Amino acid sequence: MDHKDSHRKQGPEKFWFALDNAAKIFPAVISKKFTAVFRLTAVFRQPVKIKPLRKAVLLAERRFPYFMVQLKEGFFWYYLEYLPQHIPIETDQQVYCVKFRKGELLIRILVKNTSLSIEFSHILTDGGGALEFLKTILVLYAGECGSEIPAAYQFPEPVAPIPEEEYEDAYSRYFKEEIPPMVKRSKAFHLPYTLKPFARFSRLNAILSIKELQQAARGKGVSLTVYLVAVYLYVLQEIFENRSTSNKYKRNKRLRIQVPVNLRKIFPSRTMRNFSLFVMPEIDLRLGHYTFDEIIKSVYHQMMLETDEKLINKNIARNVGGEKKLFVRGIPLFLKSFILRMKYYSLGPVQYSGVLTNIGKVTLPEEAGAMLDHFLITPPPPNKLLKVSCGAAGFGDKMVICFGNITHSHEFEEKYLQFIRDQMIAVERSEL
Amino acid sequence: MIQCPKCGVELEENANFCSLCGDPLAGKSSEDPAYVRSGKARKDEKFLTDYQKLTGFQKRKIFWKISGIVLISGIVSTLLIDFFVNQRISWSKFPATIGLVIYINFTLNTFLRKKVVFMLLLSFLSVTGLFTLFDFYAGGTGWEMKLGIPVLVAAYVIVLALIFVIRNSGQKGLNVIAYSLIASGMLCGCIDALITIYNRNSLGFDWSLVVMVSVLFVSVLLLYIHYQLRKATDLKRFFHI
């Protein structure tokens, strides 16, 4: 007989929880191509040591039990159920953001040479939650390699009860009734490139100096995110204007960028699940050509306006209000998925031309930070309308911009990076 | 400090293969004693008794040998007792024949387990032989052709179908009980029909109808529990709204 089983540790109780408000849309729209999986990568200065990494991941797993779940179908909703498995640690084959299969955890770790990547399904959490998890692994890894672990990352044994706030669907907490929902926006311009066949998602990384970038942004009196969004819009405008007037893509003349905003910075919450929303700065090309300065000014004010707490409330009201209605809740899952899919196509990427997600400057305790060179966020594969997506992450003096692309053309990326070079900011292409 | 040539991660000094990608490291081929030892040592860690080390076939063979000794000695001793008491073989031919048929069936189960259809066919022939011999001992009433063998055919066909269904069902649990109940209900139906034909020379069902209806009711319930509720062990999470 196999005696191993009797020694196996009993895992925590089989807990479960409902999907948070932002995650609810994903199971309905996820496919092999549109996977809703994003990747965070930490690039070390030295090759990754596999044994300390394994130990660090095992420790982190105990601290973040709510990530150890699988997606299950209920009668009315999907839900997440505890899955007593360890997070798989695999060799990184450089195939990015592959869909998670049924019965799997919604998280995986991929390692190659000096890079350590974590892929998360958006069903589980957003960039903010995922970054916390990665940071914990990095600090514990540094600890396993001999560094001192700061008090904030030390977990007593056995792990103290996890604060419920980390589990919570924070959207529900900040949902206010009787707030009028957002109005639907018009269709936006989309990049006109032809799609690659399957296994089409590729990426291109560029490393920039944060100092130089900041100088350029400060010169215009705006933040890095606003600056990068403005460049995005400017390049889209150029691509738009270069097309012949009869081009079908020119029918929609609004250029809009979806910029995820980490709501933890606006509403106090320690949730580790999705808690972000989008703002969508736009320029309307029916009003004529915009100069870069005009775009910067407009984006700056739109971002300031849209990240206003009251306006965010309006957004939450739209998203959460729907799922609170009893007649919506009572629709069986298969019908609900169908309706959600329709909603996504009418309210989703149709309304914006591009995505730029900036997870900001990552900070780590000194000793853990000293092991690292830079961070990288690979955005989820864009859908067929969007075609290109963009993620930015900063660490030390390095800002890495990652372009995800599913088309044959790299015109957008080339133009984007060329514009930055023209502002006297050095751009280094990274092969990682 | 060594590095895996394939995936580039850093490994323990004494590693023989990469724990990430599983590739043996350069200069550490599979013939390396250290490499071989690791696998062997892991196997030895498992404590097993001599009996646990045997394969399924070896275990069945032991059972076959023991049952052979018990049955054959039983047959011989009953025959001898009968002979010494009555000076001839009278009643003992019944238990002796049954013992022999049981032994034949054990033998078939030991050696032909992989060939189910062939095994059941031979088993069927052996039991047919048993019935024929019983009829012969009893003076040739002919019941075995009219009743015994048809019931036997029905039983074997139903068992064969049951084995086929169970082997092909994915997850085994309450559904196996349900299938077995349905099979027994069907067998009851067959037996009932054959008996009425034997007695009245016309086809009809009496008591077996009640059996079949109740068996069907219970089976459907079991199958529903197995296939529908299995997915949702906790109804609260399945139906959360």
Interface residues (C-beta under 8 A of the other chain):
Chain A: M1 D2 H3 W16 A18 Q46 P47 V48 K49 I50 K51 R54 K72 E73 G74 F75 F76 W77 Y79 E81 I89 E90 T91 D92 V111 K112 N113 T114 R329 G330
Chain B: Q3 K6 C7 G8 V9 E10 L11 E12 C18 S19 L20 C21 K46 F47 L48 Q52 K231 A232 D234 R237 F238 F239 H240 I241
